[in-house]
Each structure stands twice: as C-alpha cells, then as structure tokens.
Amino acid sequence: MDRFDCLAGCAAVRLYGCVPLPYVKAVASPTVAVVHAMCCLSMHRKKSQTSVIIQAGESKYSHNYFENFNMSIINNTLNLDMMIRKPLTHGLKMRVDFSISLGKSKHYQSVFANIVDVCGVVSAIHNNIFKTWFQSMLEHGNFMYNCPVTEGHYFLRNWRMEAHMVPQYLYAGDYRVNCHMFFGKLKTKHEDFVVEMKIFALLKSS
C-alpha cells in the first residue's frame, strides 16, 4: 500500500460518503477500497488543526460560453468575475483532479480524480466535498441555486477554504486542484469545453 493509495482511499470517503465496501470496489482498486473503510472507521477521531494557503490560480475559458472570465488570488482568498453569454444547462460536467507535488520538480501525482454532474451537485440532498464547497461559495457570491445558469454577470469574492472543508486525512504538502468543466465526452471530438481552473495551495497541519 503506497502513499497515493492511502490518499485516494480516504478521498473516496468525501466523494462517495461511507458507502458499502462493494460499491467502492466497483469504482476503485481493492487497496483504495480497503483504505476507504479504514478512513470511515477513523472519522470520529479527534482532528488536528488544518490550514490552507491558496498560493496561485490560473484559468482558461471558451468564448462560446463567456464574454470574460477572470480569476485572482488575493490575501489567501479566491475571487472570480465572469460574464456568461450562453446558458449553462443540464448535462454540464466537471472533472476534478486532486494532485500533490512530488517535490521541487513541479511534477504532480494525481491523488484522486472524479467527474461530477454540476447540476446534480447543486441539487444534491446529501453533502459531499463538492456540495460543501458550493454551499460556502453561495455565501460569497451571486451564483444560482439551480440549473440552468442563465446569461449574466456572476462573481465570487473573498472565498476562503476553511479548515472544515479540507479532508483531515490529506498529507501536508503542495496541492493542485484542477477543475475542468465541459459538455459531451471528455477528451474526444464530442467534448464541448466550457472553462478550466487550476488552484495551487499549501496544506499545513499542526
């Protein structure tokens, strides 16, 4: 069992919840499934204090969907400002890839990647890591509570990743979170690219 199996197994807890082990085995490797179960058993342990420092961010977008899309990191907060020119409808998906730095070489190892239904996250009853982030962002911007997202100006101001939003099982280190939004099938001629954001953050624990 290596470091990345441990990270991926525990990440599954936040993505899927403490679902039955056979389900996890169906979507991940056996090692990841076992670690998933171990993390579920340890979730009630006292958690160490965790802090996140958002260091940088970058983005690119499709002019078919946005007139502009600006992203900035100010005083450890994420800020977005965008003008949507074409509605974002049901069927919008997002691939989220959590990666950890392998050192000073600037290479990253993917810890866990998952494709989520964006409208499904918005309307979901049960909390997961994406729902938790979205609910927090609603308090710092004017994002819509449902789909489709109509044309207009949207913003996110001074959003900070608080300690309770960070999985406590993650190792301290430098992380990259890549959020790639699209319609259709990823990495095929049928993919309709919408926007991509990369966030670089330092995870510290005490």
Biotite code that builds the C-alpha atoms (Angstrom):
import biotite.structure as struc

atoms = struc.array([
    struc.Atom([0.000, 0.000, 0.000], chain_id="A", res_id=1, res_name="MET", atom_name="CA", element="C"),
    struc.Atom([1.613, 3.306, -1.039], chain_id="A", res_id=2, res_name="ASP", atom_name="CA", element="C"),
    struc.Atom([1.014, 6.889, -0.113], chain_id="A", res_id=3, res_name="ARG", atom_name="CA", element="C"),
    struc.Atom([-1.241, 7.613, -3.055], chain_id="A", res_id=4, res_name="PHE", atom_name="CA", element="C"),
    struc.Atom([-3.487, 4.600, -2.419], chain_id="A", res_id=5, res_name="ASP", atom_name="CA", element="C"),
    struc.Atom([-3.986, 5.963, 1.105], chain_id="A", res_id=6, res_name="CYS", atom_name="CA", element="C"),
    struc.Atom([-4.881, 9.397, -0.180], chain_id="A", res_id=7, res_name="LEU", atom_name="CA", element="C"),
    struc.Atom([-7.218, 8.051, -2.845], chain_id="A", res_id=8, res_name="ALA", atom_name="CA", element="C"),
    struc.Atom([-8.990, 5.707, -0.447], chain_id="A", res_id=9, res_name="GLY", atom_name="CA", element="C"),
    struc.Atom([-9.722, 8.460, 2.018], chain_id="A", res_id=10, res_name="CYS", atom_name="CA", element="C"),
    struc.Atom([-10.678, 10.869, -0.735], chain_id="A", res_id=11, res_name="ALA", atom_name="CA", element="C"),
    struc.Atom([-13.388, 8.395, -1.691], chain_id="A", res_id=12, res_name="ALA", atom_name="CA", element="C"),
    struc.Atom([-14.976, 8.967, 1.712], chain_id="A", res_id=13, res_name="VAL", atom_name="CA", element="C"),
    struc.Atom([-15.570, 12.610, 0.886], chain_id="A", res_id=14, res_name="ARG", atom_name="CA", element="C"),
    struc.Atom([-16.689, 11.912, -2.681], chain_id="A", res_id=15, res_name="LEU", atom_name="CA", element="C"),
    struc.Atom([-18.996, 8.958, -2.059], chain_id="A", res_id=16, res_name="TYR", atom_name="CA", element="C"),
    struc.Atom([-19.503, 9.015, 1.707], chain_id="A", res_id=17, res_name="GLY", atom_name="CA", element="C"),
    struc.Atom([-19.190, 5.867, 3.802], chain_id="A", res_id=18, res_name="CYS", atom_name="CA", element="C"),
    struc.Atom([-20.970, 3.744, 1.246], chain_id="A", res_id=19, res_name="VAL", atom_name="CA", element="C"),
    struc.Atom([-20.862, -0.079, 1.311], chain_id="A", res_id=20, res_name="PRO", atom_name="CA", element="C"),
    struc.Atom([-17.448, -1.507, 0.540], chain_id="A", res_id=21, res_name="LEU", atom_name="CA", element="C"),
    struc.Atom([-18.604, -3.477, -2.561], chain_id="A", res_id=22, res_name="PRO", atom_name="CA", element="C"),
    struc.Atom([-19.627, -0.195, -4.204], chain_id="A", res_id=23, res_name="TYR", atom_name="CA", element="C"),
    struc.Atom([-16.220, 1.356, -3.628], chain_id="A", res_id=24, res_name="VAL", atom_name="CA", element="C"),
    struc.Atom([-14.542, -1.776, -5.014], chain_id="A", res_id=25, res_name="LYS", atom_name="CA", element="C"),
    struc.Atom([-16.608, -1.324, -8.162], chain_id="A", res_id=26, res_name="ALA", atom_name="CA", element="C"),
    struc.Atom([-15.231, 2.169, -8.791], chain_id="A", res_id=27, res_name="VAL", atom_name="CA", element="C"),
    struc.Atom([-11.699, 1.887, -7.391], chain_id="A", res_id=28, res_name="ALA", atom_name="CA", element="C"),
    struc.Atom([-8.876, -0.550, -6.786], chain_id="A", res_id=29, res_name="SER", atom_name="CA", element="C"),
    struc.Atom([-9.128, -3.094, -3.920], chain_id="A", res_id=30, res_name="PRO", atom_name="CA", element="C"),
    struc.Atom([-6.444, -1.257, -1.964], chain_id="A", res_id=31, res_name="THR", atom_name="CA", element="C"),
    struc.Atom([-8.296, 2.046, -2.281], chain_id="A", res_id=32, res_name="VAL", atom_name="CA", element="C"),
    struc.Atom([-11.488, 0.318, -1.144], chain_id="A", res_id=33, res_name="ALA", atom_name="CA", element="C"),
    struc.Atom([-9.824, -1.051, 1.996], chain_id="A", res_id=34, res_name="VAL", atom_name="CA", element="C"),
    struc.Atom([-8.361, 2.322, 2.894], chain_id="A", res_id=35, res_name="VAL", atom_name="CA", element="C"),
    struc.Atom([-11.791, 3.850, 2.320], chain_id="A", res_id=36, res_name="HIS", atom_name="CA", element="C"),
    struc.Atom([-13.187, 1.582, 5.005], chain_id="A", res_id=37, res_name="ALA", atom_name="CA", element="C"),
    struc.Atom([-10.326, 2.407, 7.387], chain_id="A", res_id=38, res_name="MET", atom_name="CA", element="C"),
    struc.Atom([-10.973, 6.116, 6.980], chain_id="A", res_id=39, res_name="CYS", atom_name="CA", element="C"),
    struc.Atom([-14.666, 5.654, 7.710], chain_id="A", res_id=40, res_name="CYS", atom_name="CA", element="C"),
    struc.Atom([-13.784, 3.931, 10.989], chain_id="A", res_id=41, res_name="LEU", atom_name="CA", element="C"),
    struc.Atom([-11.441, 6.737, 11.997], chain_id="A", res_id=42, res_name="SER", atom_name="CA", element="C"),
    struc.Atom([-13.659, 9.691, 11.108], chain_id="A", res_id=43, res_name="MET", atom_name="CA", element="C"),
    struc.Atom([-14.688, 10.229, 14.718], chain_id="A", res_id=44, res_name="HIS", atom_name="CA", element="C"),
    struc.Atom([-11.130, 10.605, 15.968], chain_id="A", res_id=45, res_name="ARG", atom_name="CA", element="C"),
    struc.Atom([-10.002, 13.971, 17.187], chain_id="A", res_id=46, res_name="LYS", atom_name="CA", element="C"),
    struc.Atom([-8.838, 16.000, 14.219], chain_id="A", res_id=47, res_name="LYS", atom_name="CA", element="C"),
    struc.Atom([-5.647, 18.006, 14.111], chain_id="A", res_id=48, res_name="SER", atom_name="CA", element="C"),
    struc.Atom([-5.896, 21.622, 13.071], chain_id="A", res_id=49, res_name="GLN", atom_name="CA", element="C"),
    struc.Atom([-5.522, 22.169, 9.353], chain_id="A", res_id=50, res_name="THR", atom_name="CA", element="C"),
    struc.Atom([-4.948, 25.345, 7.395], chain_id="A", res_id=51, res_name="SER", atom_name="CA", element="C"),
    struc.Atom([-4.904, 26.045, 3.680], chain_id="A", res_id=52, res_name="VAL", atom_name="CA", element="C"),
    struc.Atom([-2.914, 28.748, 1.951], chain_id="A", res_id=53, res_name="ILE", atom_name="CA", element="C"),
    struc.Atom([-4.123, 29.431, -1.571], chain_id="A", res_id=54, res_name="ILE", atom_name="CA", element="C"),
    struc.Atom([-0.957, 30.417, -3.400], chain_id="A", res_id=55, res_name="GLN", atom_name="CA", element="C"),
    struc.Atom([-1.933, 30.924, -7.023], chain_id="A", res_id=56, res_name="ALA", atom_name="CA", element="C"),
    struc.Atom([-4.532, 30.212, -9.649], chain_id="A", res_id=57, res_name="GLY", atom_name="CA", element="C"),
    struc.Atom([-4.972, 30.200, -13.393], chain_id="A", res_id=58, res_name="GLU", atom_name="CA", element="C"),
    struc.Atom([-7.865, 29.740, -15.787], chain_id="A", res_id=59, res_name="SER", atom_name="CA", element="C"),
    struc.Atom([-8.882, 29.462, -19.408], chain_id="A", res_id=60, res_name="LYS", atom_name="CA", element="C"),
    struc.Atom([-12.359, 29.574, -20.902], chain_id="A", res_id=61, res_name="TYR", atom_name="CA", element="C"),
    struc.Atom([-14.439, 29.182, -24.030], chain_id="A", res_id=62, res_name="SER", atom_name="CA", element="C"),
    struc.Atom([-15.621, 32.381, -25.668], chain_id="A", res_id=63, res_name="HIS", atom_name="CA", element="C"),
    struc.Atom([-18.691, 30.444, -26.758], chain_id="A", res_id=64, res_name="ASN", atom_name="CA", element="C"),
    struc.Atom([-19.895, 30.477, -23.142], chain_id="A", res_id=65, res_name="TYR", atom_name="CA", element="C"),
    struc.Atom([-18.189, 33.513, -21.582], chain_id="A", res_id=66, res_name="PHE", atom_name="CA", element="C"),
    struc.Atom([-17.579, 37.073, -22.653], chain_id="A", res_id=67, res_name="GLU", atom_name="CA", element="C"),
    struc.Atom([-14.933, 37.167, -19.951], chain_id="A", res_id=68, res_name="ASN", atom_name="CA", element="C"),
    struc.Atom([-13.745, 35.031, -17.042], chain_id="A", res_id=69, res_name="PHE", atom_name="CA", element="C"),
    struc.Atom([-11.302, 36.481, -14.523], chain_id="A", res_id=70, res_name="ASN", atom_name="CA", element="C"),
    struc.Atom([-9.720, 34.648, -11.622], chain_id="A", res_id=71, res_name="MET", atom_name="CA", element="C"),
    struc.Atom([-7.498, 36.128, -8.925], chain_id="A", res_id=72, res_name="SER", atom_name="CA", element="C"),
    struc.Atom([-5.990, 35.128, -5.583], chain_id="A", res_id=73, res_name="ILE", atom_name="CA", element="C"),
    struc.Atom([-5.951, 37.978, -3.050], chain_id="A", res_id=74, res_name="ILE", atom_name="CA", element="C"),
    struc.Atom([-4.878, 37.568, 0.581], chain_id="A", res_id=75, res_name="ASN", atom_name="CA", element="C"),
    struc.Atom([-5.418, 33.817, 0.536], chain_id="A", res_id=76, res_name="ASN", atom_name="CA", element="C"),
    struc.Atom([-8.905, 34.165, -0.977], chain_id="A", res_id=77, res_name="THR", atom_name="CA", element="C"),
    struc.Atom([-10.315, 33.097, -4.333], chain_id="A", res_id=78, res_name="LEU", atom_name="CA", element="C"),
    struc.Atom([-12.060, 35.699, -6.465], chain_id="A", res_id=79, res_name="ASN", atom_name="CA", element="C"),
    struc.Atom([-13.952, 35.147, -9.713], chain_id="A", res_id=80, res_name="LEU", atom_name="CA", element="C"),
    struc.Atom([-15.665, 37.563, -12.056], chain_id="A", res_id=81, res_name="ASP", atom_name="CA", element="C"),
    struc.Atom([-17.403, 36.357, -15.203], chain_id="A", res_id=82, res_name="MET", atom_name="CA", element="C"),
    struc.Atom([-19.946, 37.300, -17.838], chain_id="A", res_id=83, res_name="MET", atom_name="CA", element="C"),
    struc.Atom([-21.878, 34.308, -19.156], chain_id="A", res_id=84, res_name="ILE", atom_name="CA", element="C"),
    struc.Atom([-23.075, 34.743, -22.723], chain_id="A", res_id=85, res_name="ARG", atom_name="CA", element="C"),
    struc.Atom([-24.647, 31.304, -23.259], chain_id="A", res_id=86, res_name="LYS", atom_name="CA", element="C"),
    struc.Atom([-26.733, 29.400, -20.649], chain_id="A", res_id=87, res_name="PRO", atom_name="CA", element="C"),
    struc.Atom([-25.032, 26.551, -18.782], chain_id="A", res_id=88, res_name="LEU", atom_name="CA", element="C"),
    struc.Atom([-27.642, 23.824, -18.937], chain_id="A", res_id=89, res_name="THR", atom_name="CA", element="C"),
    struc.Atom([-28.205, 20.328, -17.568], chain_id="A", res_id=90, res_name="HIS", atom_name="CA", element="C"),
    struc.Atom([-25.503, 17.986, -18.794], chain_id="A", res_id=91, res_name="GLY", atom_name="CA", element="C"),
    struc.Atom([-22.655, 20.235, -17.673], chain_id="A", res_id=92, res_name="LEU", atom_name="CA", element="C"),
    struc.Atom([-19.913, 18.089, -16.119], chain_id="A", res_id=93, res_name="LYS", atom_name="CA", element="C"),
    struc.Atom([-16.752, 18.843, -14.189], chain_id="A", res_id=94, res_name="MET", atom_name="CA", element="C"),
    struc.Atom([-13.643, 16.728, -13.862], chain_id="A", res_id=95, res_name="ARG", atom_name="CA", element="C"),
    struc.Atom([-11.942, 17.465, -10.553], chain_id="A", res_id=96, res_name="VAL", atom_name="CA", element="C"),
    struc.Atom([-8.385, 16.236, -10.132], chain_id="A", res_id=97, res_name="ASP", atom_name="CA", element="C"),
    struc.Atom([-6.588, 16.491, -6.767], chain_id="A", res_id=98, res_name="PHE", atom_name="CA", element="C"),
    struc.Atom([-2.814, 16.217, -7.231], chain_id="A", res_id=99, res_name="SER", atom_name="CA", element="C"),
    struc.Atom([0.105, 16.502, -4.827], chain_id="A", res_id=100, res_name="ILE", atom_name="CA", element="C"),
    struc.Atom([3.524, 17.894, -5.684], chain_id="A", res_id=101, res_name="SER", atom_name="CA", element="C"),
    struc.Atom([6.362, 15.394, -5.905], chain_id="A", res_id=102, res_name="LEU", atom_name="CA", element="C"),
    struc.Atom([8.930, 17.937, -4.804], chain_id="A", res_id=103, res_name="GLY", atom_name="CA", element="C"),
    struc.Atom([10.776, 20.851, -6.300], chain_id="A", res_id=104, res_name="LYS", atom_name="CA", element="C"),
    struc.Atom([10.483, 19.392, -9.803], chain_id="A", res_id=105, res_name="SER", atom_name="CA", element="C"),
    struc.Atom([6.977, 20.874, -10.224], chain_id="A", res_id=106, res_name="LYS", atom_name="CA", element="C"),
    struc.Atom([5.622, 17.461, -11.195], chain_id="A", res_id=107, res_name="HIS", atom_name="CA", element="C"),
    struc.Atom([2.315, 16.390, -9.636], chain_id="A", res_id=108, res_name="TYR", atom_name="CA", element="C"),
    struc.Atom([0.897, 12.966, -8.828], chain_id="A", res_id=109, res_name="GLN", atom_name="CA", element="C"),
    struc.Atom([-2.857, 12.609, -9.145], chain_id="A", res_id=110, res_name="SER", atom_name="CA", element="C"),
    struc.Atom([-4.376, 11.575, -5.822], chain_id="A", res_id=111, res_name="VAL", atom_name="CA", element="C"),
    struc.Atom([-7.983, 11.295, -6.868], chain_id="A", res_id=112, res_name="PHE", atom_name="CA", element="C"),
    struc.Atom([-9.949, 12.326, -9.945], chain_id="A", res_id=113, res_name="ALA", atom_name="CA", element="C"),
    struc.Atom([-13.663, 12.234, -10.468], chain_id="A", res_id=114, res_name="ASN", atom_name="CA", element="C"),
    struc.Atom([-16.234, 13.538, -12.961], chain_id="A", res_id=115, res_name="ILE", atom_name="CA", element="C"),
    struc.Atom([-19.295, 15.083, -11.369], chain_id="A", res_id=116, res_name="VAL", atom_name="CA", element="C"),
    struc.Atom([-22.630, 16.295, -12.696], chain_id="A", res_id=117, res_name="ASP", atom_name="CA", element="C"),
    struc.Atom([-22.540, 20.015, -11.860], chain_id="A", res_id=118, res_name="VAL", atom_name="CA", element="C"),
    struc.Atom([-26.317, 20.429, -11.737], chain_id="A", res_id=119, res_name="CYS", atom_name="CA", element="C"),
    struc.Atom([-26.521, 17.232, -9.682], chain_id="A", res_id=120, res_name="GLY", atom_name="CA", element="C"),
    struc.Atom([-24.144, 18.689, -7.086], chain_id="A", res_id=121, res_name="VAL", atom_name="CA", element="C"),
    struc.Atom([-26.223, 21.865, -6.876], chain_id="A", res_id=122, res_name="VAL", atom_name="CA", element="C"),
    struc.Atom([-29.442, 19.961, -6.237], chain_id="A", res_id=123, res_name="SER", atom_name="CA", element="C"),
    struc.Atom([-27.986, 17.111, -4.143], chain_id="A", res_id=124, res_name="ALA", atom_name="CA", element="C"),
    struc.Atom([-29.553, 16.469, -0.747], chain_id="A", res_id=125, res_name="ILE", atom_name="CA", element="C"),
    struc.Atom([-26.558, 14.768, 0.845], chain_id="A", res_id=126, res_name="HIS", atom_name="CA", element="C"),
    struc.Atom([-23.344, 16.645, 1.479], chain_id="A", res_id=127, res_name="ASN", atom_name="CA", element="C"),
    struc.Atom([-20.063, 15.717, -0.131], chain_id="A", res_id=128, res_name="ASN", atom_name="CA", element="C"),
    struc.Atom([-16.900, 17.701, -0.673], chain_id="A", res_id=129, res_name="ILE", atom_name="CA", element="C"),
    struc.Atom([-18.275, 19.452, -3.769], chain_id="A", res_id=130, res_name="PHE", atom_name="CA", element="C"),
    struc.Atom([-21.598, 20.311, -2.143], chain_id="A", res_id=131, res_name="LYS", atom_name="CA", element="C"),
    struc.Atom([-19.766, 21.736, 0.881], chain_id="A", res_id=132, res_name="THR", atom_name="CA", element="C"),
    struc.Atom([-17.659, 23.976, -1.354], chain_id="A", res_id=133, res_name="TRP", atom_name="CA", element="C"),
    struc.Atom([-20.664, 25.133, -3.366], chain_id="A", res_id=134, res_name="PHE", atom_name="CA", element="C"),
    struc.Atom([-22.721, 25.991, -0.299], chain_id="A", res_id=135, res_name="GLN", atom_name="CA", element="C"),
    struc.Atom([-19.840, 28.070, 1.047], chain_id="A", res_id=136, res_name="SER", atom_name="CA", element="C"),
    struc.Atom([-19.427, 29.854, -2.282], chain_id="A", res_id=137, res_name="MET", atom_name="CA", element="C"),
    struc.Atom([-23.089, 30.837, -2.268], chain_id="A", res_id=138, res_name="LEU", atom_name="CA", element="C"),
    struc.Atom([-22.322, 32.990, 0.778], chain_id="A", res_id=139, res_name="GLU", atom_name="CA", element="C"),
    struc.Atom([-19.594, 34.880, -1.080], chain_id="A", res_id=140, res_name="HIS", atom_name="CA", element="C"),
    struc.Atom([-21.117, 35.453, -4.491], chain_id="A", res_id=141, res_name="GLY", atom_name="CA", element="C"),
    struc.Atom([-24.262, 35.582, -6.594], chain_id="A", res_id=142, res_name="ASN", atom_name="CA", element="C"),
    struc.Atom([-24.213, 32.072, -8.043], chain_id="A", res_id=143, res_name="PHE", atom_name="CA", element="C"),
    struc.Atom([-27.567, 30.489, -8.839], chain_id="A", res_id=144, res_name="MET", atom_name="CA", element="C"),
    struc.Atom([-29.086, 27.785, -6.669], chain_id="A", res_id=145, res_name="TYR", atom_name="CA", element="C"),
    struc.Atom([-30.288, 25.706, -9.620], chain_id="A", res_id=146, res_name="ASN", atom_name="CA", element="C"),
    struc.Atom([-29.804, 24.962, -13.314], chain_id="A", res_id=147, res_name="CYS", atom_name="CA", element="C"),
    struc.Atom([-29.740, 26.224, -15.967], chain_id="A", res_id=148, res_name="PRO", atom_name="CA", element="C"),
    struc.Atom([-27.400, 29.111, -15.219], chain_id="A", res_id=149, res_name="VAL", atom_name="CA", element="C"),
    struc.Atom([-28.664, 31.953, -17.389], chain_id="A", res_id=150, res_name="THR", atom_name="CA", element="C"),
    struc.Atom([-26.721, 34.694, -19.156], chain_id="A", res_id=151, res_name="GLU", atom_name="CA", element="C"),
    struc.Atom([-25.414, 37.486, -16.988], chain_id="A", res_id=152, res_name="GLY", atom_name="CA", element="C"),
    struc.Atom([-22.750, 38.706, -14.618], chain_id="A", res_id=153, res_name="HIS", atom_name="CA", element="C"),
    struc.Atom([-21.603, 36.398, -11.802], chain_id="A", res_id=154, res_name="TYR", atom_name="CA", element="C"),
    struc.Atom([-18.943, 36.819, -9.150], chain_id="A", res_id=155, res_name="PHE", atom_name="CA", element="C"),
    struc.Atom([-17.229, 35.214, -6.179], chain_id="A", res_id=156, res_name="LEU", atom_name="CA", element="C"),
    struc.Atom([-15.490, 37.477, -3.675], chain_id="A", res_id=157, res_name="ARG", atom_name="CA", element="C"),
    struc.Atom([-13.115, 36.716, -0.839], chain_id="A", res_id=158, res_name="ASN", atom_name="CA", element="C"),
    struc.Atom([-13.835, 32.982, -0.711], chain_id="A", res_id=159, res_name="TRP", atom_name="CA", element="C"),
    struc.Atom([-11.548, 31.171, 1.669], chain_id="A", res_id=160, res_name="ARG", atom_name="CA", element="C"),
    struc.Atom([-11.155, 27.427, 2.089], chain_id="A", res_id=161, res_name="MET", atom_name="CA", element="C"),
    struc.Atom([-11.826, 26.907, 5.781], chain_id="A", res_id=162, res_name="GLU", atom_name="CA", element="C"),
    struc.Atom([-10.342, 24.057, 7.793], chain_id="A", res_id=163, res_name="ALA", atom_name="CA", element="C"),
    struc.Atom([-13.604, 22.071, 7.928], chain_id="A", res_id=164, res_name="HIS", atom_name="CA", element="C"),
    struc.Atom([-13.667, 21.905, 4.114], chain_id="A", res_id=165, res_name="MET", atom_name="CA", element="C"),
    struc.Atom([-10.355, 20.056, 3.961], chain_id="A", res_id=166, res_name="VAL", atom_name="CA", element="C"),
    struc.Atom([-10.224, 16.264, 4.333], chain_id="A", res_id=167, res_name="PRO", atom_name="CA", element="C"),
    struc.Atom([-8.278, 15.678, 7.535], chain_id="A", res_id=168, res_name="GLN", atom_name="CA", element="C"),
    struc.Atom([-6.526, 12.606, 6.131], chain_id="A", res_id=169, res_name="TYR", atom_name="CA", element="C"),
    struc.Atom([-4.618, 14.518, 3.452], chain_id="A", res_id=170, res_name="LEU", atom_name="CA", element="C"),
    struc.Atom([-0.876, 14.811, 3.908], chain_id="A", res_id=171, res_name="TYR", atom_name="CA", element="C"),
    struc.Atom([0.616, 18.248, 4.388], chain_id="A", res_id=172, res_name="ALA", atom_name="CA", element="C"),
    struc.Atom([2.137, 19.464, 1.151], chain_id="A", res_id=173, res_name="GLY", atom_name="CA", element="C"),
    struc.Atom([1.675, 21.408, -2.047], chain_id="A", res_id=174, res_name="ASP", atom_name="CA", element="C"),
    struc.Atom([-1.500, 20.583, -3.957], chain_id="A", res_id=175, res_name="TYR", atom_name="CA", element="C"),
    struc.Atom([-3.016, 21.397, -7.310], chain_id="A", res_id=176, res_name="ARG", atom_name="CA", element="C"),
    struc.Atom([-6.764, 21.174, -7.829], chain_id="A", res_id=177, res_name="VAL", atom_name="CA", element="C"),
    struc.Atom([-7.783, 21.136, -11.475], chain_id="A", res_id=178, res_name="ASN", atom_name="CA", element="C"),
    struc.Atom([-11.464, 21.782, -12.282], chain_id="A", res_id=179, res_name="CYS", atom_name="CA", element="C"),
    struc.Atom([-12.289, 21.156, -15.943], chain_id="A", res_id=180, res_name="HIS", atom_name="CA", element="C"),
    struc.Atom([-15.890, 21.869, -16.994], chain_id="A", res_id=181, res_name="MET", atom_name="CA", element="C"),
    struc.Atom([-17.361, 20.568, -20.230], chain_id="A", res_id=182, res_name="PHE", atom_name="CA", element="C"),
    struc.Atom([-20.317, 19.133, -22.096], chain_id="A", res_id=183, res_name="PHE", atom_name="CA", element="C"),
    struc.Atom([-20.218, 15.851, -24.001], chain_id="A", res_id=184, res_name="GLY", atom_name="CA", element="C"),
    struc.Atom([-17.472, 13.256, -23.616], chain_id="A", res_id=185, res_name="LYS", atom_name="CA", element="C"),
    struc.Atom([-14.131, 14.297, -22.151], chain_id="A", res_id=186, res_name="LEU", atom_name="CA", element="C"),
    struc.Atom([-11.061, 14.275, -24.422], chain_id="A", res_id=187, res_name="LYS", atom_name="CA", element="C"),
    struc.Atom([-12.961, 13.281, -27.559], chain_id="A", res_id=188, res_name="THR", atom_name="CA", element="C"),
    struc.Atom([-14.145, 15.190, -30.598], chain_id="A", res_id=189, res_name="LYS", atom_name="CA", element="C"),
    struc.Atom([-17.528, 15.334, -28.866], chain_id="A", res_id=190, res_name="HIS", atom_name="CA", element="C"),
    struc.Atom([-16.211, 17.360, -25.923], chain_id="A", res_id=191, res_name="GLU", atom_name="CA", element="C"),
    struc.Atom([-17.558, 20.911, -25.729], chain_id="A", res_id=192, res_name="ASP", atom_name="CA", element="C"),
    struc.Atom([-15.092, 22.754, -23.497], chain_id="A", res_id=193, res_name="PHE", atom_name="CA", element="C"),
    struc.Atom([-16.506, 25.386, -21.120], chain_id="A", res_id=194, res_name="VAL", atom_name="CA", element="C"),
    struc.Atom([-13.874, 26.506, -18.579], chain_id="A", res_id=195, res_name="VAL", atom_name="CA", element="C"),
    struc.Atom([-10.879, 25.213, -16.636], chain_id="A", res_id=196, res_name="GLU", atom_name="CA", element="C"),
    struc.Atom([-9.493, 26.454, -13.322], chain_id="A", res_id=197, res_name="MET", atom_name="CA", element="C"),
    struc.Atom([-6.306, 25.393, -11.568], chain_id="A", res_id=198, res_name="LYS", atom_name="CA", element="C"),
    struc.Atom([-5.724, 26.259, -7.932], chain_id="A", res_id=199, res_name="ILE", atom_name="CA", element="C"),
    struc.Atom([-2.351, 25.791, -6.236], chain_id="A", res_id=200, res_name="PHE", atom_name="CA", element="C"),
    struc.Atom([-2.494, 25.559, -2.460], chain_id="A", res_id=201, res_name="ALA", atom_name="CA", element="C"),
    struc.Atom([-0.319, 24.660, 0.502], chain_id="A", res_id=202, res_name="LEU", atom_name="CA", element="C"),
    struc.Atom([-1.854, 22.369, 3.088], chain_id="A", res_id=203, res_name="LEU", atom_name="CA", element="C"),
    struc.Atom([-0.422, 22.774, 6.588], chain_id="A", res_id=204, res_name="LYS", atom_name="CA", element="C"),
    struc.Atom([-1.268, 20.761, 9.684], chain_id="A", res_id=205, res_name="SER", atom_name="CA", element="C"),
    struc.Atom([-0.290, 21.041, 13.326], chain_id="A", res_id=206, res_name="SER", atom_name="CA", element="C"),
])
